[in-house]
Amino acid sequence: MAFRALLIIADIGGYTRFMRVHRINLAHAQYIVGRLLEATIDAAGARWKLAKLEGDAAFFYARQAEGTGLDGGRLRDQLVAIRRAFHQKREQLVAERMCSCDACMQSGNLTLKFVAHAGEVALQKVKRLTELAGVDVILVHRLLKNTVPVAEYVLMSEEVSAALSAAGVTADPTEVEEDLEGLGRVRTFYLELDGLAAREAPERPPRASLPARAWHWFRMTLRSLPYFIGVRQACRGFRHLGEITGDPAPAALPPAPAEK
């Protein structure tokens, strides 16, 4: 059964492809991105349904009632709330940091972007999983590979951009024509996330106490254990680390640094 829906992908980037590829970095990158995705999903609430986790991205959809247009005000508020939750969790992770591996040291540089499109989708069963299918699902995923020159933005198809503009944002979207694989040239619009609403000064939490940081390090190490021992593959599907090939050499767990 087909239905119309708003499709949104929240994509986390910022890790450089020069991060040294070994199990400590990859396992900790997996943990950090996982925590940020959890914050993103929690902030989406009941308005957006999680269709799938895709490496360092979360794919959401929101059904549209028949005969109704997009609610640009609700979309704006939701994007602002998710971005706020992402930045708060990122600052918390920095404040709790004890490890000095590449992944942990770069965590404060991680960014968030969105791509959004509205269209017709269908539910497709694959074994015991139910996934969204259709040309519009392909299109919103193709938007992830784009020419937008800023780090944090929402890239939208024309209908979504018009709804967001009508809701009142602090800046006008910029038009850019994207050449999407298999779909040809598509008219799109992007808006820096600072242009969604008045910029809120991020609240930087104070540096966590030594016991709090030690607890964070222990929890991260425990949750990273399946990736350290090779039971699960860390960073599988991450788009922003370049191509990761081969099996990284095992490495000992990093010791918790002494308090200076």
C-alpha positions in Angstrom: 0.0 0.0 0.0 1.5 3.3 -1.1 1.2 6.5 0.9 2.6 10.0 0.9 5.3 10.9 3.5 7.9 13.4 4.4 11.3 11.7 4.3 14.2 12.9 6.4 17.8 11.7 6.9 19.8 13.0 9.7 23.5 12.4 8.8 26.5 12.8 11.2 29.8 13.9 9.7 33.1 15.4 10.8 35.4 12.5 11.2 38.3 13.0 8.8 39.4 10.2 6.5 42.9 10.6 8.0 41.8 9.0 11.3 44.2 6.1 11.9 42.4 2.9 11.2 42.7 0.5 14.1 40.3 -1.0 16.5 40.4 1.5 19.3 39.6 4.4 17.0 36.9 2.6 15.1 35.3 1.1 18.2 35.2 4.5 19.9 33.9 6.2 16.8 31.1 3.6 16.6 30.2 4.3 20.3 30.3 8.1 19.9 28.2 8.2 16.8 25.8 5.7 18.4 25.3 8.0 21.4 24.7 11.0 19.1 22.2 9.0 17.0 20.4 8.0 20.2 20.0 11.7 21.1 18.8 12.4 17.6 16.2 9.7 17.7 15.0 10.7 21.1 14.6 14.4 20.0 12.6 13.2 16.9 10.0 11.9 19.3 6.7 10.4 18.1 6.3 12.9 15.2 8.9 11.1 13.0 9.1 7.3 12.7 12.5 5.8 12.5 12.6 3.8 9.3 16.2 2.6 9.6 19.6 3.3 11.0 22.2 3.6 8.2 25.7 3.7 9.6 26.2 7.2 10.8 22.7 8.4 9.7 19.1 7.9 10.8 16.3 7.7 8.2 13.0 9.0 9.4 9.5 9.4 7.8 6.3 11.1 8.7 3.0 10.2 7.1 1.0 13.0 5.5 -2.7 12.9 5.8 -4.4 12.7 2.5 -5.2 16.1 1.0 -3.0 18.0 3.4 0.2 19.9 2.7 3.5 19.9 4.6 3.5 21.6 8.0 6.6 23.8 7.6 6.4 25.2 11.1 6.4 21.7 12.6 9.3 20.7 10.4 11.3 23.7 11.4 10.7 23.1 15.1 11.6 19.5 14.8 14.9 20.2 13.0 15.8 22.8 15.6 15.0 20.4 18.4 17.1 17.6 16.9 20.1 19.9 16.2 19.9 21.2 19.8 19.9 17.6 21.2 22.8 16.6 19.0 25.0 19.6 20.1 24.1 19.1 23.7 25.1 15.4 23.6 28.3 16.2 21.6 29.3 18.8 24.3 28.6 16.3 27.0 30.8 13.7 25.4 33.6 16.2 25.1 33.2 17.1 28.8 33.3 13.4 29.8 36.3 12.5 27.6 39.3 10.7 29.1 40.6 8.8 26.1 43.0 10.5 23.7 42.5 8.3 20.7 41.7 10.0 17.3 38.0 9.2 17.5 37.5 10.7 20.9 39.7 13.8 20.3 37.7 14.5 17.1 34.3 14.1 18.7 33.9 17.8 19.3 34.2 18.4 15.5 31.3 16.2 14.5 28.5 17.9 12.6 24.9 17.3 11.7 23.1 17.7 8.3 19.7 16.8 7.0 18.2 16.0 3.6 14.5 16.1 3.2 12.0 15.2 0.5 8.3 14.5 0.2 6.8 11.9 -2.0 5.1 8.5 -2.5 6.4 5.5 -0.7 5.4 1.9 -0.2 6.1 -0.6 2.6 8.2 -3.5 1.4 8.8 -6.7 3.3 12.2 -8.3 3.2 12.2 -11.5 5.2 11.1 -10.3 8.6 11.9 -6.6 8.0 9.6 -4.0 6.6 11.3 -1.2 4.7 10.2 1.9 2.8 10.6 1.6 -1.0 10.0 3.7 -4.1 11.7 6.3 -6.3 11.3 9.0 -3.7 13.1 6.9 -1.1 16.0 6.6 -3.6 15.9 10.3 -4.3 16.3 11.4 -0.7 19.2 9.0 -0.3 20.8 10.4 -3.4 20.7 13.9 -1.9 23.3 12.8 0.7 25.9 13.1 -2.1 25.7 16.8 -3.0 27.7 20.0 -3.6 26.4 22.0 -0.6 29.5 24.0 0.5 28.6 24.3 4.3 28.9 21.8 7.1 25.5 21.9 8.8 22.5 22.3 6.6 19.2 21.0 5.5 19.0 20.1 1.7 15.5 19.9 0.4 13.4 19.3 -2.6 11.3 22.2 -3.9 8.1 21.3 -2.0 9.8 21.0 1.3 11.7 24.2 0.8 8.5 26.1 0.0 6.8 24.8 3.2 9.8 25.7 5.4 10.0 29.2 3.9 6.3 29.8 4.4 6.7 28.9 8.1 9.2 31.8 8.6 12.9 31.1 8.8 15.6 33.6 9.5 17.3 33.2 6.1 16.2 32.4 2.5 17.1 28.9 1.1 19.8 28.9 -1.6 18.9 27.1 -4.8 21.3 24.5 -6.2 20.8 22.0 -9.0 22.1 18.6 -8.1 23.0 15.9 -10.6 21.7 12.7 -8.8 22.9 9.3 -9.9 20.2 7.6 -12.0 17.8 10.5 -11.6 19.4 13.3 -13.5 19.5 17.0 -12.6 17.1 17.9 -9.8 16.3 21.4 -8.4 17.0 21.6 -4.7 17.5 24.2 -2.0 19.7 24.3 1.1 19.6 26.3 4.2 22.3 26.5 6.8 20.9 25.2 10.1 21.7 28.6 11.7 19.1 30.0 9.4 16.2 27.9 10.7 15.7 30.0 13.8 17.5 32.5 16.0 20.8 30.9 17.0 20.9 29.6 20.5 24.2 29.8 22.3 25.3 26.3 23.0 25.5 25.4 26.6 28.9 23.9 27.3 28.8 21.7 30.3 31.6 22.0 32.8 34.4 19.5 32.7 33.1 16.3 34.4 34.6 15.2 37.6 37.3 12.4 37.6 34.8 9.7 38.8 32.3 10.8 36.2 34.8 10.6 33.4 36.2 7.3 34.6 32.6 5.9 34.6 32.1 7.2 31.1 35.4 5.6 29.9 34.4 2.3 31.5 30.9 2.3 29.9 32.4 3.2 26.5 35.0 0.4 26.8 32.3 -2.1 27.8 30.0 -1.2 25.0 32.9 -1.2 22.5 34.0 -4.7 23.5 32.2 -6.5 20.7 34.1 -4.3 18.2 37.5 -4.8 19.9 37.3 -8.6 19.8 35.9 -8.7 16.2 32.4 -10.0 17.0 30.9 -6.9 15.3 32.4 -4.7 12.6 32.8 -1.1 13.8 31.9 1.9 11.6 30.2 -0.3 9.0 28.4 1.9 6.6 29.9 5.2 7.9 30.0 7.6 5.0 32.6 10.1 6.3 35.6 7.9 7.0 36.5 7.1 3.5 36.8 3.4 2.4 37.7 1.1 5.3 39.2 -2.1 4.0 40.8 -5.1 5.6 40.8 -6.1 9.3 42.6 -3.5 11.5 45.3 -4.9 13.6 44.2 -5.7 17.2 45.1 -3.2 19.8 45.1 -3.3 23.6 42.4 -1.4 25.4 43.6 2.2 26.2 44.3 2.8 29.8 42.4 5.6 31.6 44.8 8.6 31.7 45.8 9.8 35.1 44.3 13.1 36.3 46.6 16.1 35.7 
